[in-house]
């Protein structure tokens, strides 16, 4: 199951990358950067790096690209001028919403004729699996 799930995620990511490149000119990785930052609000680059599971250098390399396109705002923390803070601009928030909606629509269209799987039920099940992985509980044994 683990390998199959990992393979499915890889294929979804490749498809998402192709769709976003064709339709928005951004990669799936760039989209995820914006999604993580949007979810976090205004945060330091080191907090964003930790949330994304990447190095601070990886975040720093992207900041100029996003700020030059008006998608991300950077500044310095009031408490420590050495700390770089980042947030998504209103233009960036609008783009995240458009891209999210577009990906959801495209994947639903792709699976619309695939009656063997209830996508809403699959989503609920995957959310339960994710929650269990993030918050393990002791197994309950039912007699």
ZICORQUI-V257117 format. One record per run of one state. SS is the DSSP state (A for helix, B for strand, O for the rest). FROM is the first residue (numbers start at 1). TO is the last residue. If there is no record, write none. Layout:
[[SS/FROM/TO] [SS/FROM/TO]]
This chain:
[[O/1/1] [A/2/24] [O/25/27] [A/28/40] [O/41/42] [B/43/44] [A/45/52] [O/53/55] [A/56/68] [O/69/71] [B/72/77] [O/78/79] [B/80/88] [O/89/89] [A/90/111] [O/112/118] [A/119/134] [O/135/143]]
